[in-house]
Amino acid sequence: MHWPPWRHSSRADMPARAEDRPRGVRESLAPREDLKAAADGLRELLTRESDRLRPDTWRELWDLHAGVEALLPAWDRMAAARAAEALDVLDVLQRHLPRAVDAFLAIPDDQKPWHADEFARQIEVLGRRVEGSRRRLTRVLTSALEAQGELLED
């Protein structure tokens, strides 16, 4: 089974008219369903292949997964406000990460130790990329909280 399950955009699931969408939610170029499918695929892979990954690399991937799952509850709001960052997170999860993992897992197990450092370096780079996007996405929520606090003080 190829990870993550390749899905077409679920934009067809979004209401076509703005008045049919929940208040404050614009149509997203990075649907929540796509993020959830990618996060679920990563969790499944980590569960299935844990014995074929170095423990430190597995932990790095698990932390990446946990960070992405933490975005899910407010994903639509964040993705609508910061589409570039949302698309970057999806790009890593749907394209770059699967390629790196598939390439490493294709190496015979007895030769993996010689290539594990390079794989770990790639995962670290991808993790930093997602974390940067995650911080920028989260600013959407923290800015709203700060603005609410300023309103209360006035």
C-alpha positions in Angstrom: 0.0 0.0 0.0 1.4 3.4 -1.0 1.4 6.0 1.7 -0.4 8.4 2.0 -3.6 7.4 0.2 -3.6 9.7 -2.7 -6.8 11.6 -2.8 -8.2 14.2 -5.1 -9.0 17.5 -3.6 -12.1 17.4 -1.5 -13.1 20.9 -2.7 -16.3 19.3 -4.1 -17.3 18.6 -0.5 -17.2 22.3 0.3 -20.4 24.2 -0.1 -20.3 26.0 -3.5 -21.9 29.3 -2.2 -20.2 31.4 0.4 -23.6 31.8 2.3 -23.7 28.0 2.7 -20.3 27.8 4.5 -20.0 28.3 8.2 -19.5 32.0 9.2 -15.9 33.2 8.8 -14.8 30.2 6.7 -13.7 30.7 3.2 -13.2 27.9 0.7 -9.8 26.4 1.4 -7.2 25.4 -1.1 -5.9 22.9 1.5 -9.0 21.1 2.8 -9.0 19.6 6.3 -9.9 16.2 5.0 -6.6 16.2 3.0 -4.6 17.0 6.1 -6.4 14.4 8.2 -5.9 11.7 5.5 -2.1 12.5 5.3 -1.8 12.5 9.2 -3.7 9.2 9.4 -1.4 7.8 6.7 1.7 8.9 8.6 0.4 7.4 11.9 -0.4 4.1 10.1 3.1 4.0 8.5 4.8 4.7 11.9 2.9 2.0 13.5 3.5 -0.5 10.7 7.2 0.3 10.1 8.5 1.2 13.6 10.9 -1.7 13.6 12.5 -0.6 10.3 13.2 3.0 11.4 15.9 4.2 13.7 14.4 5.2 17.1 15.5 8.9 16.9 14.1 9.2 13.4 10.9 7.5 14.4 10.5 10.0 17.2 11.1 12.9 14.8 8.4 11.6 12.5 6.1 11.0 15.5 6.6 14.6 16.7 5.9 15.8 13.2 2.7 13.7 13.2 1.6 15.1 16.6 2.2 18.7 15.5 0.1 18.2 12.4 -2.7 16.5 14.3 -2.7 19.5 16.7 -3.6 21.7 13.7 -6.7 19.8 12.8 -9.3 21.4 15.0 -8.7 24.9 13.6 -7.3 23.9 10.3 -10.0 25.5 8.1 -9.7 28.9 9.8 -5.9 28.9 9.7 -5.7 27.5 6.1 -8.2 30.2 4.8 -6.1 32.9 6.4 -2.6 31.6 5.5 -3.0 29.4 2.4 0.7 29.3 1.4 1.6 27.8 4.8 -1.2 25.4 4.7 -0.3 24.2 1.2 3.3 23.9 2.3 2.3 21.6 5.2 0.3 19.4 2.8 3.1 19.4 0.2 5.5 18.0 2.8 3.0 15.4 4.0 1.7 14.3 0.6 4.8 14.6 -1.5 8.2 15.1 0.1 7.7 12.9 3.2 6.3 9.9 1.4 9.1 10.0 -1.2 11.8 10.1 1.5 10.2 7.4 3.5 9.5 5.2 0.5 13.1 5.6 -0.7 14.5 4.7 2.7 12.3 1.7 3.2 13.1 0.4 -0.2 16.8 0.0 0.8 17.5 -3.6 2.0 17.3 -3.7 5.8 20.9 -4.9 6.2 22.1 -1.8 4.3 19.9 0.8 6.1 22.5 1.6 8.8 24.8 3.2 6.2 22.0 5.4 4.9 20.1 6.1 8.2 22.0 9.4 8.8 21.0 10.8 5.5 17.4 9.8 6.0 17.4 11.3 9.5 18.8 14.6 8.1 16.0 14.7 5.5 13.3 14.1 8.1 14.8 16.8 10.3 14.7 19.3 7.4 11.1 18.4 6.6 10.2 18.6 10.3 11.7 22.1 10.6 9.8 23.1 7.4 6.5 21.9 8.9 7.2 23.5 12.3 7.9 26.9 10.7 4.6 26.7 8.8 2.8 25.5 11.9 4.0 28.5 13.9 2.9 30.9 11.2 -0.5 29.1 10.9 -1.0 29.3 14.7 -0.4 33.0 14.6 -3.8 33.3 13.0 -5.3 32.1 16.3 -3.0 33.9 18.7 -3.6 37.2 16.8 -7.4 36.8 17.2 -6.9 36.1 20.9 -4.7 39.2 21.3 -7.2 41.3 19.4 -10.0 40.1 21.6 -8.0 41.0 24.7 -7.4 44.5 23.3 -11.2 44.9 22.7 -11.9 43.9 26.3 -9.4 46.5 27.6 -11.0 49.4 25.6 
